[in-house]
Amino acid sequence: MPHVKELYDKYAKDGLVIIGVHTPRIDYEKDIPKIKEAVVKKGIKYPVVVDNKYQIWSDYLCNTWPSHFVVDQEGVIQLSHSGTERYEDTEKVIQRLLAKGSGK
């Protein structure tokens, strides 16, 4: 998801933490060495966990790929979105939370 990498590259220095979760759609996508290779190839610098048993998928009530969440420092979900688009909304929430965290 290139937009996630772009957000990380833009806001990591300001305190944004991203944890990628890879939940496979097909058996081929469960191969850990191939996942690691893809992470390196795409230049992803944030940690990526592998959810081969769909535990995180289930815990967060995901129903489509991709799904993303913005969670604040207290662990409260501030934004939940499934599917593509709406990346501007995600960035606005991130900006608000980072500004709040810096006291701005």
C-alpha positions in Angstrom: 0.0 0.0 0.0 2.1 2.9 -1.3 0.1 5.6 0.5 0.9 4.0 3.9 4.6 4.1 3.1 4.2 7.7 2.0 2.6 8.6 5.3 5.4 6.9 7.2 8.1 8.6 5.2 6.4 12.0 5.8 5.4 11.7 9.5 7.7 9.2 11.2 10.1 12.0 12.2 7.1 13.6 14.0 6.2 10.5 16.0 4.0 8.5 13.7 4.3 4.8 14.4 3.0 2.3 11.8 2.7 -1.4 12.2 1.8 -3.2 9.0 -0.3 -6.3 9.2 -0.1 -8.7 6.4 -3.2 -11.0 6.2 -3.0 -13.3 3.2 -5.9 -13.7 0.8 -4.6 -16.9 -0.7 -2.2 -19.6 0.5 0.7 -18.3 -1.7 0.7 -15.1 0.3 1.5 -17.0 3.6 5.1 -17.7 2.6 7.2 -15.8 5.1 10.4 -15.5 3.0 8.3 -14.1 0.1 6.7 -11.6 2.5 10.1 -10.5 3.8 11.3 -10.1 0.2 8.3 -8.0 -0.7 8.8 -5.7 2.3 12.5 -5.1 1.3 11.6 -4.7 -2.4 9.0 -2.1 -1.6 11.3 -0.2 0.7 9.0 -0.6 3.7 10.8 0.6 6.9 8.1 0.0 9.5 7.5 -3.4 11.1 5.1 -5.8 9.3 3.6 -8.7 11.2 2.1 -11.7 9.5 -1.5 -12.6 10.4 -1.6 -16.1 8.7 -4.2 -17.3 11.2 -6.5 -14.2 10.7 -6.4 -13.4 14.5 -5.8 -9.7 14.0 -8.2 -9.7 11.1 -10.9 -11.1 13.3 -10.1 -9.0 16.4 -10.4 -5.8 14.3 -13.6 -7.1 12.5 -12.0 -6.6 9.1 -14.1 -7.6 6.1 -12.2 -6.5 3.1 -8.6 -5.7 1.9 -7.1 -3.3 2.5 -8.3 -2.2 6.0 -6.5 0.4 8.0 -6.9 1.9 11.4 -5.5 5.0 13.1 -5.0 4.4 16.8 -4.1 7.2 19.2 -1.5 7.0 22.0 -4.1 5.7 24.5 -5.0 2.8 22.2 -8.4 4.3 21.0 -9.2 3.8 17.4 -9.6 7.3 15.8 -10.3 6.1 12.3 -11.3 2.8 10.7 -11.5 2.3 7.0 -11.9 -0.6 4.7 -11.1 -0.5 1.0 -9.2 2.0 -1.0 -9.5 5.8 -1.2 -10.2 8.3 1.6 -6.4 8.6 2.2 -6.8 12.3 2.8 -9.1 11.5 5.7 -6.4 9.3 7.2 -3.8 12.0 6.8 -6.0 14.6 8.4 -6.5 12.4 11.5 -2.8 11.7 11.7 -2.0 15.4 11.5 -4.5 16.2 14.2 -3.1 13.5 16.5 0.5 14.4 15.9 -0.3 18.1 16.6 -2.1 17.1 19.8 0.8 15.0 20.9 3.3 17.9 20.3 1.1 20.4 22.2 0.5 22.5 19.1 
